[in-house]
């Protein structure tokens, strides 16, 4: 199976999904234009060499399980799916707490790992989600249970407020990016994610929630990711959030580029009162690109 054959499989699966999920909100694509590029490449392979901006297809499926709980499955299809790689999938649900949602995603990863057979797999995943019960508190992953034990032994932990600065070799994957947005919202964390190469994430809020965010995010597959710096304040009256929400930034050097203008990032950080953190993330002083 060639790369072109993989793309054909992508389009065939998407056609099947569209026939099953007819309501607009049931199947949502991140970039419809990218589908058109994929179709053009299948017809004429030279299109890929003329236009190198083709990205992997990513979309969301809204599903309901047996208990009528609405779950959102975020999907990204690697170029080599299904020949070499399984689809990248993450479940989101606003009505589930982070422990149950994490346990459900652990089950999903185990299912994909054990059942993927280098063949179209999306319908099977959707069917599994619809038939799988949401884990109970007793079924949380082992590391999540240990987290609960740790926090119960430190009753004053919730009085500590933090700001975490996370550095990654790169952040491209749309499923991971969407997962961070949803996780930060669930944990009531504010901050930002700057995708690209390198990638930077900042989250601020209750210390337990920052710890939970970092523990969950670092379990995802990364080339390199590290916690660069932690700011802490035990007096809640002295802790001031520097960000009003958690958002994804876009400071691309040019449209469609994966490389970001770090001068604009530095200006953004200065404007939010945290320009001094630039050196902790990148090991150098920041400089406004407009100056």
VENWOZI-V26572 format. One record per residue. N is the residue number from 1. RES is the residue in one letter. PHI is phi in radians with two decimals (none if undefined). D_CENTER is the distance of its C-alpha to the mean C-alpha in Angstrom with 1 decimal. Layout:
{{N	RES	PHI	D_CENTER} {N	RES	PHI	D_CENTER}}
This chain:
{{1	X	none	29.1} {2	X	-1.56	28.3} {3	X	-1.06	25.3} {4	X	-1.10	27.0} {5	X	-1.13	27.5} {6	X	-1.07	23.7} {7	X	-1.12	23.1} {8	X	-1.05	26.0} {9	X	-1.10	24.4} {10	X	-0.97	21.1} {11	X	-1.16	23.4} {12	X	-1.14	25.6} {13	X	-1.12	22.8} {14	X	-1.12	21.5} {15	X	-1.07	25.1} {16	X	-1.12	25.5} {17	X	-1.08	22.4} {18	X	-1.12	23.8} {19	X	-1.28	27.1} {20	X	-1.58	25.7} {21	X	-1.96	23.4} {22	X	-1.56	25.8} {23	X	-1.30	24.7} {24	X	-0.95	22.6} {25	X	-1.40	20.0} {26	X	-1.37	19.7} {27	X	-2.43	18.1} {28	X	-2.15	16.2} {29	X	-1.70	15.4} {30	X	-1.20	13.3} {31	X	-2.58	16.2} {32	X	-1.13	19.5} {33	X	-1.05	21.3} {34	X	-1.14	19.4} {35	X	-1.09	20.9} {36	X	-1.10	24.3} {37	X	-1.13	23.8} {38	X	-1.13	23.0} {39	X	-1.10	26.1} {40	X	-1.13	28.2} {41	X	-1.17	27.3} {42	X	-1.09	28.4} {43	X	-1.33	31.7} {44	X	-2.48	32.2} {45	X	-1.12	30.5} {46	X	-1.18	31.8} {47	X	-1.02	29.4} {48	X	-1.12	26.6} {49	X	-1.38	28.9} {50	X	-1.41	29.8} {51	X	-2.31	26.3} {52	X	-1.55	23.8} {53	X	-1.53	20.9} {54	X	-1.08	19.9} {55	X	-2.02	16.2} {56	X	-1.14	14.8} {57	X	-1.29	14.8} {58	X	-2.41	11.8} {59	X	-2.80	12.6} {60	X	-2.15	12.4} {61	X	-2.11	15.3} {62	X	-1.67	16.8} {63	X	-2.20	18.7} {64	X	-2.22	21.2} {65	X	-1.57	22.3} {66	X	-1.14	25.9} {67	X	-1.65	25.8} {68	X	1.16	24.7} {69	X	-1.52	21.4} {70	X	-1.41	18.9} {71	X	-2.12	15.6} {72	X	-1.92	12.9} {73	X	-1.71	11.8} {74	X	-1.59	9.0} {75	X	-2.21	10.5} {76	X	-2.29	10.7} {77	X	-1.78	14.2} {78	X	-1.03	15.0} {79	X	-0.97	18.3} {80	X	-1.66	20.1} {81	X	-1.34	19.1} {82	X	-1.71	21.2} {83	X	-1.12	23.6} {84	X	-2.09	21.7} {85	X	-2.12	18.1} {86	X	-1.35	16.7} {87	X	-1.17	14.0} {88	X	-1.58	10.4} {89	X	-2.34	9.8} {90	X	-2.49	8.0} {91	X	-1.67	10.4} {92	X	-2.14	10.2} {93	X	-2.80	13.6} {94	X	-1.24	15.0} {95	X	-1.60	18.2} {96	X	-1.84	17.1} {97	X	-1.28	17.0} {98	X	-1.10	14.2} {99	X	-1.19	16.6} {100	X	-1.18	17.4} {101	X	-1.17	13.8} {102	X	-1.13	13.0} {103	X	-1.10	16.3} {104	X	-1.15	15.6} {105	X	-1.22	12.5} {106	X	-1.10	14.9} {107	X	-1.06	17.5} {108	X	-1.10	15.4} {109	X	-1.09	14.6} {110	X	-1.14	18.3} {111	X	-1.12	19.4} {112	X	-1.09	17.7} {113	X	-1.09	19.0} {114	X	-1.52	22.5} {115	X	-1.88	22.9} {116	X	-1.11	21.5} {117	X	-2.30	24.7} {118	X	0.95	24.0} {119	X	-2.55	24.6} {120	X	-0.85	22.9} {121	X	-2.37	20.7} {122	X	-1.15	18.7} {123	X	-1.10	21.6} {124	X	-1.08	22.0} {125	X	-1.13	18.4} {126	X	-1.07	18.9} {127	X	-1.15	22.3} {128	X	-1.08	21.2} {129	X	-1.09	18.8} {130	X	-1.13	21.8} {131	X	-1.72	24.2} {132	X	-1.63	22.3} {133	X	-1.37	23.1} {134	X	-1.18	20.7} {135	X	-1.03	21.4} {136	X	-1.47	23.9} {137	X	-1.04	23.8} {138	X	-1.29	26.0} {139	X	-1.83	23.5} {140	X	-1.14	20.8} {141	X	-1.00	19.7} {142	X	-1.00	22.3} {143	X	-1.18	20.3} {144	X	-1.23	19.3} {145	X	-1.10	23.1} {146	X	-1.13	24.0} {147	X	-1.07	21.8} {148	X	-1.10	23.8} {149	X	-1.13	27.0} {150	X	-1.08	26.2} {151	X	-1.26	25.6} {152	X	-1.25	28.7} {153	X	-1.43	30.8} {154	X	-2.20	29.9} {155	X	-1.08	30.7} {156	X	-1.59	30.4} {157	X	-1.01	26.8} {158	X	-1.19	25.6} {159	X	-1.51	28.0} {160	X	-1.68	26.1} {161	X	-1.93	23.7} {162	X	-2.35	21.3} {163	X	-2.37	19.2} {164	X	-1.75	16.9} {165	X	-1.99	16.5} {166	X	-2.00	13.9} {167	X	-2.08	14.6} {168	X	-2.22	12.9} {169	X	-0.93	15.0} {170	X	-2.82	12.5} {171	X	-2.31	9.0} {172	X	-1.98	9.3} {173	X	-1.00	7.0} {174	X	-1.21	6.0} {175	X	-1.17	4.4} {176	X	-1.12	2.0} {177	X	-1.11	3.0} {178	X	-1.16	3.9} {179	X	-1.08	3.1} {180	X	-1.18	4.4} {181	X	-1.07	6.7} {182	X	-1.22	7.9} {183	X	-1.15	8.5} {184	X	-1.09	10.3} {185	X	-1.13	12.2} {186	X	-1.11	13.3} {187	X	-1.60	14.5} {188	X	1.03	16.2} {189	X	-1.80	14.8} {190	X	-2.00	15.3} {191	X	2.49	14.6} {192	X	-2.76	12.4} {193	X	-2.25	9.9} {194	X	-1.88	11.8} {195	X	-1.29	10.3} {196	X	2.06	13.0} {197	X	-2.26	15.4} {198	X	-1.32	15.5} {199	X	-2.00	12.3} {200	X	-2.30	12.9} {201	X	-2.28	11.4} {202	X	-2.22	13.9} {203	X	-2.26	14.0} {204	X	-2.43	17.4} {205	X	2.69	19.1} {206	X	-1.04	20.8} {207	X	-1.00	20.8} {208	X	-1.08	20.0} {209	X	-1.26	16.8} {210	X	-1.11	15.8} {211	X	-1.08	16.8} {212	X	-1.09	14.8} {213	X	-1.04	11.5} {214	X	-1.13	12.4} {215	X	-1.12	13.7} {216	X	-1.33	10.7} {217	X	-1.15	8.2} {218	X	-1.23	11.1} {219	X	-1.31	11.7} {220	X	-1.25	9.0} {221	X	-1.35	11.0} {222	X	-2.31	11.6} {223	X	-1.21	14.8} {224	X	-2.82	15.3} {225	X	-2.56	13.7} {226	X	-2.61	16.0} {227	X	-1.53	16.8} {228	X	-1.40	19.3} {229	X	-2.79	21.0} {230	X	-2.24	21.3} {231	X	-1.82	23.4} {232	X	-2.27	25.2} {233	X	-2.60	27.7} {234	X	-1.37	29.6} {235	X	-1.61	31.4} {236	X	-1.05	29.3} {237	X	-1.24	31.7} {238	X	-1.70	30.9} {239	X	-1.53	27.2} {240	X	-2.10	26.1} {241	X	-1.15	22.6} {242	X	-1.59	22.2} {243	X	-2.24	19.5} {244	X	-1.47	19.9} {245	X	-2.70	16.3} {246	X	-1.87	12.7} {247	X	-2.36	12.0} {248	X	-1.69	10.6} {249	X	-1.62	13.7} {250	X	-2.42	15.4} {251	X	-2.06	18.4} {252	X	-1.03	18.8} {253	X	-1.15	22.2} {254	X	-2.74	23.0} {255	X	-0.92	21.5} {256	X	1.47	19.0} {257	X	-1.34	19.1} {258	X	-1.59	16.3} {259	X	-1.72	18.4} {260	X	-1.77	18.3} {261	X	-1.47	21.5} {262	X	-1.36	21.5} {263	X	-1.19	24.6} {264	X	-1.19	22.9} {265	X	-1.10	20.2} {266	X	-1.04	23.2} {267	X	-1.07	24.9} {268	X	-1.04	21.9} {269	X	-1.15	22.0} {270	X	-1.09	25.8} {271	X	-1.06	25.7} {272	X	-1.78	23.7} {273	X	1.31	26.0} {274	X	-2.40	24.0} {275	X	-1.09	25.2} {276	X	-1.20	26.7} {277	X	-1.43	23.3} {278	X	-1.01	22.8} {279	X	-1.19	25.2} {280	X	-1.20	23.3} {281	X	-1.41	20.1} {282	X	-2.07	22.1} {283	X	1.29	25.5} {284	X	-2.61	27.4} {285	X	-1.25	28.6} {286	X	-1.37	26.7} {287	X	-2.55	28.6} {288	X	-1.20	28.3} {289	X	-1.21	28.4} {290	X	-1.49	30.6} {291	X	-1.69	33.3}}
